Amino acid sequence: WYQRRVRGWINAWTDDTNTNYHFLVENSALRNMTDIYAQFFISPLLRQNSLEREMLAVQSEYMMGFSVDFWPEYEMMVGNANPESPYSRFSTGSISTLNRTDIQDRLWEFYDRYYSANLMTVAIIGNETLDTLQEWAEEIFTAIPNKEKQKPVFNQLPFPPGDKRYISRAIYYQPKSDKDSIKLVFPINIPDYPNLSYLTYLLGYEGKGSLYQYLSTRGYITSLTSSISTEAQNFVLVSVTCDLTETGLRKPKDIVRALFQFVKRIKEKGVNEQLWRENKQIDELKFKFKEKEDPAT
């Protein structure tokens, strides 16, 4: 209730390998709210009635996921991954998976295994000086136990190279939206992958000689985007998504063939210095003129 009294809020999210807790309050309440916030990590309660309430919230979010294309698409990727990889697990949770008699014990086990000061970082943003913020951080957060836990290591790749059980597969599904598309996903299975900005820029480039130009002039697509859809500890997923015309919907093999030919050409010709510099300039401009964001999001 305190964060509402000081016109604030608190929330959290979890992705493939990280969990993030954050809050936002008016600046005069920052010190007190930080102290309250830290207690969850220092001495959590994990009460049974709180667990039941949170399970209902998880179920609500799970059901909401059925109304958009993102979650079914994500779960299709997960469901077709190597079952030995943690990536293959059910990622959100639901009443049917969480409502178990030992859920409280399991949560305490999870807290003890992963919630250790040496595996955590904290950032405080406020109007106070850096010295003051550092002093607060040291006063408040040093009470979090350091159990000297090892950072989890995930050696099993979700899409092992050459294993056709998990790669070189075509999946068809009916989307919620009225848009037809083709999405190709490329796993890059290297622990310390390089900056892939140039690669995604080339794949999504719309100028002369681009994949977009080739496909759009033939009336196959209305748009083409390329991005890194997943970043994990030992792999990334680079995706290329084409929104299709009615003609393109009838020519999926031609579109896929053109994409692989384009990738082959990139590999054969290497880095185009002009396009590399152009991509570099665009990234620099995006950074320089980036709009101020809410620090808690």
N, C-alpha and C positions, 0 to 999 in steps of 0.2 A: 504493500500500500504506500510505502514511503515515496517511491519513484513517481507515483501519480500525484502525490501531494506537492511535489516540487516540479511538476510539469515535465516528467520524464517517462522513460520506458526502458525495458530490459528484454533482451531476446538472445537467441543462439541459433547456430546452424552447424551442420556437419556435412563435409564433402567426402571424397574417397579416402583421404588420409588425415584430415584435420577437423578439429572441432573448435568453433569460435564462439565465445560468450562476449556480449557487449551491452552497453547501456548508454543512455543519453539523459542528462539532467541540466537544469539551469546551473550556471557556474557557481553560484553561492552555495549549492548543495553538493558540489563535486567531492569534497573531502569526506563528508559523512557517507555519501552513497558508495564511494570506493571502499570504505571500511566495511559497510554492510555487504557489498558485492563479494568481497574477498572471503567472507566467512563460509560461503558455499565450498570453496576450495580448501579451506583450513579445517572446518568441522561440519561437513554436510549432515543433514538430518535424514533425508531419503525416507520420509514417513510414508506409510502405506496409503493413506488417503491422498497424498500428493501424487503418488505413483498412479493411482487409479484415475485421477484427474488428467494426468499427462498422457496416459494411454488413450483416453477419449480424444485428446487433442491430436495425437498421432494418427488415430483412426480417421479423424475428420480430414486431415491433410492427405492421407492416403486415398480417401474417396474423392477428394477434389482433383487428384491427379488423373482420374479417368476422363476428365472433361477437356484435357489438353493433350496434344500429341507428344510433348516432350517426354513424359514419364513412361508411357507404353513403349516409345522408341528406345529409351534408356534401358528399360527392363528386357527388351528383346536382345540388346547387346549383352547384358549381364547373363541372360539365360542361355546364350550361345557361346559363352566363354569357357575356358578350361575350368572344370569344377574344383581343381586343386588350388586355384588362385582365389584370394579373398575377394577379388573383384566380382566373382560369380555369385556372391551372396545377395540375398534380398536386402535392398538398400534402405528402405524406409521404415518398415515395421507396420503392424496392424494389430487389431485386437486379437485376432486368432494366433499371432505369433508371440505377442507380449503377455497375454493373460494366462499366466502360469503360476502355480503355487510357490515356486521358488524365485520369482522375479526380484524380490527385494534382496535375497542372498546373492543373486547373479549381479545385481547392480553394485553391491558392496565389493564383490570380487573384481568387477571392472574398475571401480574407483581405485581400489588398492593396487591394481596392476598398472594403470596408465596415468593416474593423477599424481604425478611427482614433480616437484619444482624443477628438476633438471630437464624435464621434457616440455616445460611450459615457458611462454614468454608473455609479457604484459606491455601495453602501451597506454599512457594517460595523456590526454589532450585537454588543455585548459588555458585559462587566461593568466595563470600564475607563471612565475619564472621557471626555467628549466631546473634550477637548483631546488626550488620548492617542490616541483613535481617529482623529482628524484628522491627527495627526502620522504615524501608521502609513500612512494613505491617501496622504499626500503623499510619504512616503519610498518606498513600494512602487510606487504606480501612476503616478507621473510618468514612469517609464521607458517607458510605452506610447507608441509613436510617434504624434505628431499629424501626420497627412498632409494636414490641412485639406481633407478630403473634403466634398462637398456631400451633404446628406441627400437620399436618393432621393425623388422626387416622382412619384406615380402619378396621372396625369390621366385615364386611360381608365376610365370607370365600368363596373362589371361588369353593371349593369342600367340602361342608359340610359333616361331618362323617355320614354315614348311609343313606344319601339321594341318592338313586340310579338314580335320574335324572342326577347326575353329577359325580358319581363314578361307579366303576364296569362296565365300558363300553368298548366295542371293536370298534375301528375305523380302517377302511381299506382305503388306498389310494395308488395311483400309483406314485412312486417317480420319480424325474428327473434323478437320477443316475441309473446305471444298477445293483445296489446292493439291494438284498432282505434282510429285517431285521425285527425284532420284538423289539419294545420298550415298556417297562412297566414303568409307572410313578406312584409313590406313594406320595400322599400329606401328609405332616406331619403338622398338624394344631395346633401348640403350639407357643405362642408369643416368649418365650425365649427358643428356641430349643437348645439342647446340641450340642457339636462338633460331627458331623456325619462322620468324617473321618474314624473312625473304621468300621462303618457300610458299607460305600461305598467300603472300602478296602476288607472286607469280601465278599461282593457280587461280586467284580471284581477279587478276588484271583484266581490264576491259578494253585496252588499246589495240593498236594494229598488231596482227599476228597472234592475238590471245586466243585461248580456248573459248572464252565467252564470245568473241567475234565470230569464230568458226561456227559455233552452235547456233547463235542467234540469227546470223544471216541465212541459215538454212531453215529457220522457222521452228527450231526444236525447243528453245528455252526462252523464258522471259527474264530470268535473273540467274546469277551464279555467284555463290559466296564460298569462301574457304576460311576455315578457322581451326584452332586447336580446341577440340570438344572435351577432352579429358587430359589432365596432367596428374600423374601419379608418381610414385617413388622410382619405379624402374621402367616406365613406359609412358608414352603419350599417344593420343588418338588425333590424327589430323583428318578433318572431314571436308568434303566438297559437296555442296548441295545445289542442285539445279531445279528450279521451278519450271515445269513443263507446259508446253502448248499441247493442243490435241494431237498435232503432228508428232511432237516429241514423245508423247505417251505411247505412240505406236512404234517408236524407234529407239527403245532403250538400249539395245545392243550397239547401235551406231554411236550413241552418246558415250557409253562406257568405253568403247573402242577408241573414240577420239580422245578421251581423257588419258588413257594409258599411252597413246601415241604422243600426247603432249608431255607427259611425265618422262617418257623415253627421250624426247628431244631436249628437255631440261638437263637430263643426265649426260647426254652426249655433248651438248654445247657448253655446259658449265655455267658459271656466274656471268650474267650480263651486267657489266659495270654500270652502264647508264641506268638500268632499272634498279640496281642495288642502291645507287646514290639517290634515286628518286624515292625509293622506299625509306631510306635513311632520313631524308629531309622531311618526309611525311610524318615519320615517327617523332622526329624532333619537334615539329610544329604542334603535333598532338600533345606532347608533353608540355611545351611552352605555354600553350593557350588552353590547357585543360581546365575545365570549369571546377570551381571549388565543390567538393563533395561533402556529404554528411559524414563526419569521421566515424560514426557508429555503424555505417553500412558497408 
